[in-house]
């Protein structure tokens, strides 16, 4: 039997077990590559948090290395309530000596090295002449973070040059660049003067076999299990990224008060970053981080899914999860970016100020809900 070529994948946060967008993308691509290659995934991990140190899954090896640099990034992000920790990674990772040693050994035994996000690319850039380097761009980070830091000019001035430098290095030194959508491909090409033929679109996707639709009886059982029997349930899933926090707070302040007969569920780490006083919302439940079994129960119980995003880059994996679960979905144009959907066929695309009316319309039209659920699921099965 011929020995498989090795691929090294490097990321600045743990990916296993996968829960949120970036983790899901990295894990599932690596898992599928492991059918053809021996894949080593190396990630930085917070030394004080629980994680799986070593995971072995049929040709896929995941190694999380605890380093103080990861703790520093988490501390800075928590202190300033902004995702600035990752921007320190290109510098702080130089002091992650154990990580660098393991990474070097992985690179020397690999034919291909993939950098997920630009922040650890400075550690693999010196091997550009010796290995095939691939930059997997989940977003256009310079444009994404520029929006995030708009109201914090001092932080913006300190952080943006680091992000621009890391992203430019990743784009210029890699042999291949992967983006999640055509818009990001054009933006990276324009920002860093990169030939379009060097950039390939690898859309986000979901494992449709792991997320299934349900019958009305199963939906009723799931609602009962959550203590929400006979309630109309509207859900939003998000990580603690500022664009998700903005979306969740928009739901709480501008949508939920108009729909008192609905129960709004906010799922994921975004729920821990809500800055609004709890007394301001009576029909919103902050579910927070939940395990996969609870998440599947929530998806089964949900009647309508929301994605009122106003800023962002790349594509939202939550949208594909919604559609795979057969959930009628209302999204802003930004929330649906990079996904080939048709308005009122696959999802409803709406301005934020019209979300409440669109939700009312959906609850009043059973046939429309059924059509969106069926078409959305089919779209995911055929394209994503």
FITOR-622507 format. One record per residue (C-alpha): x, y, z; residue in one letter. Coordinates in steps of 0.25 Angstrom, whole numbers. Example, Ala and Ser with C-alpha at 12.3 -4.5 7.8 and 13.67 -1.06 7.14 Angstrom:
     px     py     pz  resn
     49    -18     31     A
     55     -4     29     S
//
This chain:
     px     py     pz  resn
      0      0      0     X
      6     14     -4     X
      9     23      7     X
      0     36      7     X
      5     50      5     X
      4     58     18     X
     -3     71     19     X
     -1     81     31     X
    -12     90     35     X
     -9    101     45     X
    -20    110     52     X
    -19    120     64     X
    -30    113     72     X
    -35     99     75     X
    -45     93     65     X
    -49     80     72     X
    -60     78     76     X
    -65     87     65     X
    -77     96     69     X
    -76    109     62     X
    -74    114     47     X
    -58    114     46     X
    -57    101     54     X
    -67     94     46     X
    -61     98     33     X
    -46     94     37     X
    -51     81     43     X
    -59     76     32     X
    -50     80     21     X
    -38     73     28     X
    -47     61     31     X
    -50     59     16     X
    -36     62     12     X
    -32     50     21     X
    -38     41     12     X
    -26     44      2     X
    -15     50     11     X
    -10     48     25     X
    -14     61     31     X
     -8     68     43     X
    -16     79     49     X
     -8     88     59     X
    -15     98     67     X
    -12    108     79     X
    -20    106     91     X
    -22    114    104     X
    -14    107    115     X
    -25    109    126     X
    -37    104    117     X
    -41     89    115     X
    -39     84    101     X
    -35     71     95     X
    -20     70     94     X
    -19     59     83     X
    -30     54     74     X
    -28     43     64     X
    -39     40     54     X
    -35     31     42     X
    -23     39     36     X
    -27     52     43     X
    -18     56     55     X
    -22     68     63     X
    -12     74     73     X
    -15     85     82     X
     -3     92     88     X
     -6    100    101     X
      2    113    100     X
      2    126    108     X
      1    134     95     X
    -13    128     93     X
    -16    133    108     X
    -11    147    104     X
    -20    148     92     X
    -32    143    100     X
    -29    153    111     X
    -28    165    102     X
    -41    162     94     X
    -48    160    108     X
    -42    173    113     X
    -46    182    101     X
    -58    174     97     X
    -53    173     83     X
    -46    162     75     X
    -33    168     76     X
    -26    156     82     X
    -23    149     69     X
    -17    162     63     X
     -6    160     74     X
     -3    145     69     X
      7    148     58     X
     16    154     69     X
     12    146     81     X
     14    133     74     X
     29    135     72     X
     29    133     87     X
     21    120     86     X
     34    111     86     X
     27     98     88     X
     17    101     77     X
     28    106     67     X
     36     93     70     X
     24     84     67     X
     20     92     55     X
     34     91     49     X
     34     76     50     X
     20     75     43     X
     24     85     32     X
     37     77     29     X
     29     64     28     X
     18     70     19     X
     17     73      4     X
      6     84      7     X
      4     94     18     X
    -10    101     20     X
    -11    113     28     X
    -25    115     33     X
    -27    130     35     X
    -15    139     33     X
    -10    140     47     X
      0    129     48     X
      5    130     34     X
     18    138     38     X
     22    124     44     X
     21    117     31     X
     25    128     21     X
     40    124     22     X
     36    110     16     X
     30    117      3     X
     41    112     -6     X
     41     98      0     X
     27     94      2     X
     13     97     -5     X
      7    108      4     X
     -8    110      4     X
    -15    121     10     X
    -29    118     14     X
    -36    131     16     X
    -49    130     24     X
    -52    145     22     X
    -45    158     17     X
    -39    161     30     X
    -35    175     27     X
    -48    179     23     X
    -56    171     33     X
    -48    177     45     X
    -48    191     39     X
    -63    191     41     X
    -62    185     55     X
    -52    195     60     X
    -59    208     54     X
    -63    213     68     X
    -50    210     75     X
    -40    219     67     X
    -28    217     76     X
    -30    201     76     X
    -32    202     61     X
    -19    210     59     X
    -11    200     67     X
    -17    187     62     X
    -20    189     47     X
     -6    190     42     X
     -3    177     48     X
    -15    170     42     X
    -12    177     28     X
      3    172     29     X
     -1    157     33     X
    -12    157     22     X
     -3    163     11     X
      8    153     15     X
     -2    141     14     X
     -7    146      0     X
      7    149     -6     X
     15    137     -1     X
      4    126     -2     X
      4    118    -15     X
    -11    116    -14     X
    -22    124     -7     X
    -36    119     -4     X
    -48    128     -1     X
    -62    125      3     X
    -69    134     -8     X
    -66    142    -20     X
    -67    155    -13     X
    -55    151     -4     X
    -48    147    -16     X
    -49    160    -23     X
    -46    168    -10     X
    -33    160     -7     X
    -29    162    -22     X
    -31    177    -21     X
    -26    180     -8     X
    -12    172     -9     X
    -11    172    -25     X
    -12    157    -25     X
    -15    150    -39     X
    -29    145    -39     X
    -24    132    -45     X
    -17    129    -32     X
    -30    130    -24     X
    -40    119    -23     X
    -54    119    -17     X
    -57    107     -7     X
    -71    111     -2     X
    -75    107     12     X
    -83     95     14     X
    -90     86     24     X
    -91     71     26     X
   -106     69     22     X
   -106     55     28     X
   -103     61     42     X
   -114     72     41     X
   -127     66     38     X
   -141     72     36     X
   -153     68     45     X
   -168     65     45     X
   -178     74     53     X
   -179     63     64     X
   -164     63     66     X
   -164     78     66     X
   -175     78     77     X
   -167     68     85     X
   -154     77     84     X
   -162     89     89     X
   -167     81    100     X
   -153     76    104     X
   -149     91    104     X
   -161     95    113     X
   -167    103    101     X
   -179     95     98     X
   -188    102     88     X
   -179    114     87     X
   -175    120     74     X
   -160    119     74     X
   -150    128     66     X
   -135    125     67     X
   -122    132     64     X
   -108    125     65     X
    -95    132     67     X
    -81    133     72     X
    -76    144     80     X
    -72    152     68     X
    -76    167     68     X
    -85    165     56     X
    -92    154     63     X
    -94    162     76     X
    -99    174     67     X
   -109    164     61     X
   -114    158     74     X
   -116    172     81     X
   -124    176     69     X
   -133    164     71     X
   -135    168     85     X
   -137    183     83     X
   -144    184     70     X
   -151    170     67     X
   -155    163     80     X
   -163    175     86     X
   -172    175     73     X
   -175    160     74     X
   -179    157     89     X
   -185    144     84     X
   -172    138     80     X
   -160    133     88     X
   -147    137     83     X
   -135    128     86     X
   -120    133     85     X
   -111    121     84     X
    -96    121     84     X
    -85    129     91     X
    -91    142     86     X
   -101    141     97     X
    -90    143    107     X
    -86    157    101     X
   -100    163    101     X
    -99    177    107     X
   -114    180    109     X
   -120    179    123     X
   -128    166    124     X
   -140    174    129     X
   -142    179    115     X
   -146    166    109     X
   -157    157    114     X
   -158    148    102     X
   -143    145     99     X
   -135    134    105     X
   -120    134    104     X
   -117    120    103     X
   -102    122    102     X
    -92    111     98     X
    -99     97     96     X
    -94     83     93     X
    -98     77     79     X
   -110     69     85     X
   -116     81     91     X
   -113     89     78     X
   -120     79     70     X
   -132     79     79     X
   -133     94     78     X
   -132     94     63     X
   -144     83     63     X
   -152     92     72     X
   -150    105     64     X
   -161    110     54     X
   -153    121     48     X
   -138    125     48     X
   -132    139     47     X
   -119    145     42     X
   -120    160     43     X
   -105    163     40     X
   -101    177     36     X
    -86    175     35     X
    -77    164     31     X
    -68    156     21     X
    -68    142     16     X
    -81    134     17     X
    -89    130     29     X
    -89    115     33     X
   -101    117     42     X
   -109    120     29     X
   -106    106     23     X
   -109    100     37     X
   -123    107     37     X
   -125    102     22     X
   -120     88     25     X
   -130     87     37     X
   -142     91     28     X
   -144    104     35     X
   -151    116     28     X
   -140    127     29     X
   -141    142     29     X
   -127    149     26     X
   -122    162     22     X
   -114    163      9     X
   -101    163     17     X
   -105    151     25     X
   -108    143     12     X
    -95    148      5     X
    -88    137     -3     X
    -99    127     -3     X
   -107    126    -16     X
   -121    127    -11     X
   -134    133    -17     X
   -143    142     -9     X
   -156    136     -6     X
   -151    123    -12     X
   -140    118     -2     X
   -141    129      8     X
   -147    143     11     X
   -137    154      9     X
   -141    167     16     X
   -136    180     22     X
   -134    179     37     X
   -146    189     40     X
   -155    179     33     X
   -152    166     40     X
   -164    166     49     X
   -173    168     38     X
   -167    157     30     X
   -167    147     42     X
   -182    151     44     X
   -184    148     29     X
   -177    134     30     X
   -185    130     43     X
   -198    134     35     X
   -194    126     22     X
   -192    111     25     X
   -190    108     10     X
   -179    118      9     X
   -172    112     21     X
   -173     98     15     X
   -167    103      2     X
   -156    111      8     X
   -152     99     17     X
   -153     89      5     X
   -145     98     -5     X
   -135    102      6     X
   -132     87      9     X
   -131     84     -6     X
   -121     95     -8     X
   -112     90      3     X
   -112     76     -2     X
   -109     80    -16     X
    -99     91    -15     X
    -93     92     -1     X
//
